[in-house]
Amino acid sequence: MAVFWAMARLRFLTMLAYRLNYWSGVLTYTVYIGGYYYIWRAVYAGRPSVAGMSIGGMVTYLAVAWMTRAFTYNNLDGDIEEEVRSGLVAIQLLRPYPYVVGKLWSAGGEAVFRLAFWMLPGMLVAALLFPVHLPTHPLTYAVWVASAACAFLVNAQLNTAFGLFAFSLQNARGIRWAKTRLVDLLSGVYLPLGFFPAAAQRVMSWLPFRDIAYVPAAIFTGTIPPAQAAAAVAGQLAWVGGMAVVVAVFWRRLRRVLLVQGG
Amino acid sequence: MAAVAGRVVPSYTQVGPRGPRRYLGLTAAYLGQYLRSRLEYRADFLSGVLSEVFTQAISLTFLAVLFTHVPTLAGWSRPDVYVMYAFFQLSWGLADSCAGGIWGFGERYIVRGELDRLLLRPAPPLFQLLLEGVDLESFLQVGAGLVILVWAMHAAEVHWTWWMPPLIALWTCAGAAIFIGVFLALTCAAFWVDGRTGVMPLVYNTTAYGRYPVTIYGRWLRLLFSYLLPFAFVAFYPAAALLRPTAYLAWGLGALPAAAATAAVAGLVWTRGLRRYQGTGS
């Protein structure tokens, strides 16, 4: 256990070492949120609501969804791919802890940095710049924190599984880029999932992507009413478990086929 | 002639053809070398095409879903916005396929001192920098942009006239010049500042603002994207000029002076920066 804490701490300190990281995250995500804010402002021009959502609700949703992404985002897929491809993973395998669990903890260290330096200040900036409505009930915040934590676990494991799977593909960089865009679309950071056609929504309710950004943001804005919030978080927890199974299966397959030459 | 640390390098004996033919020959040599190394990995190309098609489909899905709820965005219909998107892809693809040297410039050429190599060769260093960064896979984006443009213009019921194809080609080049100019000028910060400044990724993220009608933004952003970082001239003004020539043709043609001005500023910053360059001593 101490080993894992140390890995998380190390990753946190690595992020801390680059002074650029202190302000680049907030600025980058403000640019993202700003872009979508102006698009939606034009969409709402003269309409009180679109698909049952007011402009205030929409802006709040986008800010929280993007900031949840700022918190959960990591490069685990790229890191793992790189380590497997270069053979570095052989040294990692000699170490006395499970490789993928170690990766998860270091991603956790990064997430704590992102939370403290990017997400919380970013929400503050977004609340100042854009017409964001904050929930009034303290319980909403508590459920939202739990939901965001689950979102991190689903996303980190999804990236781990993708990294373990994609190392064998050609042009992994292009595919990873496409995958990031797909996850952004399906997790609802471009637009709330309620805007998709009904059939698409049914399919998405069976996929883990909505748990990465949509669920926490929808809980925050009340799109998922408080009465159903607990069920939504339970759904996220189910996917945390589901993705753990997927990671385990991919990891076993990789260990069977992996052949590192020299080293 | 290259200037190193303020002094002019002694002249060399020129062999082979001169003038434009020399540059064409050099370009062909660079591309030939590039293709030889790329063809080793042919499977790369197919997965490159697939991930490109996929990425485009995702961006278009966002627009398609958006327009199921509203008929227009600031007065522009769905096909209109697709035309803007297509122009953006055309120019971005062209710029990206020869901007590889720009993205990692500070790291590779300044910190590691590889610029020395370019300065020692008898060809303009900027010309070499752009050719060394050629990545024809990014050229797929140009193909994707062209397909989307033809389809979107059909959907927007624009009738083709003889002047459109040459003008579209001109706009694509102007847009690419704007992108390359802006990012070259920014990457030149590496001549003055050690380490990353974080400005490049920030401006990179704002380019996406150029895909939409510039009228949706507030006054300051509109001025910013028209005059300081003229991304509005990459996609919005050319597309508007095609769709509504009476109102926007003059603005659309403004892309050419905008590109010229951006390239001029970038060229000035580049020569100023080169004069400061002292190598790493390695």
Interface residues (C-beta under 8 A of the other chain):
Chain A: L20 W23 S24 L27 T28 V31 Y32 G35 Y38 I39 R41 A42 V43 A45 R47 V50 A51 L169 Q170 N171 G174 I175 W177 A178 R181 L182 L185 Y190 L191 F195 F196 P197
Chain B: Y41 A43 D44 L46 S47 G48 S51 E52 F54 T55 I58 S59 T61 F62 V65 L66 T68 H69 V70 L73 A74 E137 G195 R196 T197 G198 P201 L202 N205 T206 A208 Y209 Y212 P213 I216 Y217 G218 L221
